[in-house]
C-alpha cells in the first residue's frame, strides 16, 4: 500500500500532528500529511525485531542508540521551532 495524501491545500506541522488521533499512523513531509498503511504483519515484525537485536549487539559498546518503530522522527529545516516542523516520519 502506498501513502495517501490528505488536505493538500493545507500545510501541517508537528503541532498539528500531536493533536491527531493516535489510532491512525501519519507522516508529514514538507507540510503534507500522509496516512500510512495499517500495522505490519507478524512475520514482518519478527524479522524487524531480529534485525533490531543484531544491530543493537553491534552498537552496544558505542554511543549510538537504536529504537524500534513506531518512533516519531522530526526533521527540522533551518531554524524551525519544534512545533513548526513540517517533516515528521
HELIX and SHEET records of a PDB file:
HELIX    1   1 UNK A   14  UNK A   18  1                                   5    
HELIX    2   2 UNK A   42  UNK A   59  1                                  18    
HELIX    3   3 UNK A   82  UNK A   84  5                                   3    
SHEET    1   A 3 UNK A   4  UNK A   6  0                                        
SHEET    2   A 3 UNK A  32  UNK A  35 -1                                        
SHEET    3   A 3 UNK A  26  UNK A  29 -1                                        
END                                                                             
